[in-house]
Amino acid sequence: MVSKSYSNLLDLVSGEPPSFAGLGRRIPRVMTVSGIVPDLDDSDSDSSSSTARERTIIVANQLPIRAHRLAGTGAAAWSFSWDENSLLLQLKDAIAPHSDMEFIYVGCLRDEIPLSDQDEVAQTLLETFKCVPAFIPSDLRTRFYHGFCKQYLWPLFHYMLPLSPDLGGRFDRFLWQAYVSVNKLFADKLLEVINPDDDFVWVHDYHLMVLPTFLRKRFNRIKLGFFLHSPFPSSEIYRTLPVREELLRALLNSDLIGFHTFDYARHFLSCCSRMLGLSYESKRGYIGLEYYGRTVSIKILPVGIHMGQLKSVLSLPETEAKVKELVEQYCDRGRVMLLGVDDMDIFKGISLKLLAMEQLLVQHPKWRGKVVLVQIANPARGKGKDVEEVQAESFAMVERINEAFGQEDYTPVVLINKPLQFYERVAHYVVAECCLVTAVRDGMNLIPYEYVISRQGNENLDLVLGLRSNSAPKKSMLVLSEFIGCSPSLSGAIRVNPWNVDAVADAMVSALELAEAEKQLRHEKHYRYVSTHDVGYWANSFLQDLERTCRDHIRRRCWGIGFGLRFRVVALDPNFRKLSMEHIVSAYRRTTTRAILLDYDGTLMPQASIDKSPSAKSIEILNSLCYDKNNMVFLVSARSRKTLGEWFSPCENLGIAAEHGYFLRLKRDAEWETCVPGTDSSWKQIAEPVMKLYTETTDGSTIEEKETSLVWCYEDADPDFGSCQAKELLNHLDSVLANEPVSVKSGHNNVEVKPQGVSKGLVAQRLLSNMRQKGLLVDFVLCIGDDRSDEDMFEVISTAMACSSLSSEAEVFACTVGKKPSKAKYYLDDTAQIVRLLQGLASVSEQMRGNLLSV
């Protein structure tokens, strides 16, 4: 795939086109007009095609770069190096050996770069590391990161509601504006390097949740993936967010949205259902949301660790020396190490872990003097009063436990309250008998994965640990909170509710006392999973799904609708277009034998309308169309013949098809006919009790009984529960009515049982057939409907030309309501436009009739 860059705003500063040997191609200069990005000329495209590679642009809050301030000014005042612990760098390293994919990073540096140094630093980072830094002013960054992200979004996504000012920050519109502004700044930086036709863009985490909207607005067909590394809360929590809809719509501007666990994905889908009215489908193992003609795919896959990096650290002499030191400090003295590695924040459950340790020592005196909890406390990523309180509480508890159970040469709890080198942490993994993670909520947490691989060790570490050979069975034990993302994938772990201190203490004892053979089996199971599902597996899987999801972008017609953060892109088949009034009026004037088929609910009458009876204006329009002797007008509805007969009694020449076409009459004074042979309705005695059962258990649902059908409606029920009950009811009815001559169909907020063979398509087929039998060769067909049942009509009239049911020069207009996938070739936006269209045709009929009278 040819990869071309669109622009490089840095050129505006230097005034010279850069030469980046490391990029393998020239990045063209950008025009000086804001927001206008030039296309590449043909010569540049040709020259780059032989050397360019597939390219992915990784966008995240922080670049995988470490910066060190030196003496001097400009780029010379800074030293930059890769951050080996960054997940973004690890995914590149894991993919690179097996792919020619090129990666470019867009994000912020941890250090603040003076304004005078920014241009040179940006040039250096782009040339040397393929990184595009986003420089955010200090005050804006504080409001964005420490304000909206860490004080509002992060607590909320971890199920902490701001019920008081002390429990997370209250929503602040000023901080929200800062969040949006920074996301917009990231979009502007990405424009410097993106080629939207070829590049894949992968956005990471909750800091940049509205970025997809800015990118989709600029490039309708951009290949865009988003992965959320934090939990996604249940709808009950998420719906408290004042900008809940803006964030959901922004995420839905991605092509692929990734989550660590099914629970997080389920919560997101539930929010989309409850707040946006969207439903999802699972096809061949892939979950997809239909959103204005685009399919937004959902990916569920937990991230992994970098196996190569961890194994290399295990082989370091420093690691071996540290393991030897820890063995002498603990193992040689008969101590058993339990290990905790957590950030010092309110959600990591450090205090709960300490309480469980205290409980263990109280209830199991035999372990006093033997078991040691080593708690490594990494610095918190946020700051504030809550962090200070967690630190103070942890220090006080450690002091209390050590005073109560400590001995001259025994300290039951060792709190390491400083950043450790990675090799030091790995050495603790190697020595620890059990790893404890008691977080009350955490998106993923890779500590257990690192622990399992470290316990596998290598030959040199085995000698330090006193194991006879590298082939000796390895063992490891995990006690994990149920509320962390890695818990479902580690099925051999002892899972606990961290709030139940007694249960955590019992789990710690079980981990210590479990049979050696059982520990070995659990370790082998975990090692197989973690070693095969590493960061490379995760990244490759995500990018493959992103490519699959974006495969049909090129053949779709796209256009944007909506303003601000409510912007979205409509993507439809190239042949699907809006019905032009001029086009249809022209065809209407020059034709003489016309068939017009109209749905009612959602077509002539808005779905949201409470009074469903037709207005005087609708009756007048229908009568004008019916009085034209060249027209055969049919109303095709799911409603009963009694209701339709009463509502449209003023329309003398209007044909009506009721109950999806089971009943039919050509005029008001004609007798009702049936489109299919008479059926036995005894099946209702079977179906109705089943529907009543679901009505009683689903608040807001109702049963509508018609002459030939039964409909269970859940429009006023809870959307999630109603949808779930509808699926169950559909299966239940399919089962009990398997031998009855009926079909069970699910519709928009309903489940309907009706006689087999009855459909609106049958009405269209019969109407065209009858007109042909009367010697009337139809040369104009207009069919308008809004839902799934109308698709049968669209299909019939679209194929009628091939079946010789129409004139060879017939004008056929199949029109749906709203821009959505359909068998119709045309659409109108809403019922108001449909009424205006019909009013226009009625005016033409009246005009033509007037012309005839004047002659």
Sequence and secondary structure as in RCSB ss.txt:
>XXXX:A:sequence
MVSKSYSNLLDLVSGEPPSFAGLGRRIPRVMTVSGIVPDLDDSDSDSSSSTARERTIIVANQLPIRAHRLAGTGA
AAWSFSWDENSLLLQLKDAIAPHSDMEFIYVGCLRDEIPLSDQDEVAQTLLETFKCVPAFIPSDLRTRFYHGFCK
QYLWPLFHYMLPLSPDLGGRFDRFLWQAYVSVNKLFADKLLEVINPDDDFVWVHDYHLMVLPTFLRKRFNRIKLG
FFLHSPFPSSEIYRTLPVREELLRALLNSDLIGFHTFDYARHFLSCCSRMLGLSYESKRGYIGLEYYGRTVSIKI
LPVGIHMGQLKSVLSLPETEAKVKELVEQYCDRGRVMLLGVDDMDIFKGISLKLLAMEQLLVQHPKWRGKVVLVQ
IANPARGKGKDVEEVQAESFAMVERINEAFGQEDYTPVVLINKPLQFYERVAHYVVAECCLVTAVRDGMNLIPYE
YVISRQGNENLDLVLGLRSNSAPKKSMLVLSEFIGCSPSLSGAIRVNPWNVDAVADAMVSALELAEAEKQLRHEK
HYRYVSTHDVGYWANSFLQDLERTCRDHIRRRCWGIGFGLRFRVVALDPNFRKLSMEHIVSAYRRTTTRAILLDY
DGTLMPQASIDKSPSAKSIEILNSLCYDKNNMVFLVSARSRKTLGEWFSPCENLGIAAEHGYFLRLKRDAEWETC
VPGTDSSWKQIAEPVMKLYTETTDGSTIEEKETSLVWCYEDADPDFGSCQAKELLNHLDSVLANEPVSVKSGHNN
VEVKPQGVSKGLVAQRLLSNMRQKGLLVDFVLCIGDDRSDEDMFEVISTAMACSSLSSEAEVFACTVGKKPSKAK
YYLDDTAQIVRLLQGLASVSEQMRGNLLSV
>XXXX:A:secstr
        TTHHHHSS    GGGTS      SSTT      HHHHHHHHTT   EEEEEEEE SEEEEE SSSGG
GGEEEEE TT HHHHHHHHHGGG   EEEEEEE SS   GGGHHHHHHHHHHHH EEE    HHHHIIIIIIIII
IIIHHHHTT   SSTTSS    HHHHHHHHHHHHHHHHHHTTT  TTT EEEEESGGGTTHHHHHHHH TT EEE
EE  S    HHHHTT TTHHHHHHHHTTSSEEEESSHHHHHHHHHHHHHHH   EEEETTEEEEEETTEEEEEEE
      HHHHHHHHTSHHHHHHHHHHHHHTGGGT EEEEEEEESSTTS HHHHHHHHHHHHHH GGGTTTEEEEE
EEE  SS SHHHHHHHHHHHHHHHHHHHHH BTTB SEEEE S   HHHHHHHHHH SEEEE  SSBS   HHHH
HHHHHH  HHHHHHHT S TTS    EEEEETTBTTGGG TTSEEE TT HHHHHHHHHHHHHS HHHHHHHHHH
HHHHHHHS HHHHHHHHHHHHHHHTTTGGGSEEEEESSGGG EEEEE TT EE  HHHHHHHHHH SSEEEEE  
BTTTB TT S  S  HHHHHHHHHHHHSTTEEEEEE SS HHHHHHHTTT TT EEEEGGGTEEESSTTS  EES
S     TTHHHHHHHHHHHHHHSTT EEEE SS EEEE TTS HHHHHHHHHHHHHHHHHHTTTSSEEEEEETTE
EEEEETT  HHHHHHHHHHHHHHTT  EEEEEEEE SGGGHHHHHHHHHTTTTT EEEEEEEEEEEESSS  S S
EEESSHHHHHHHHHHHHHHHHHHHHHHHH 
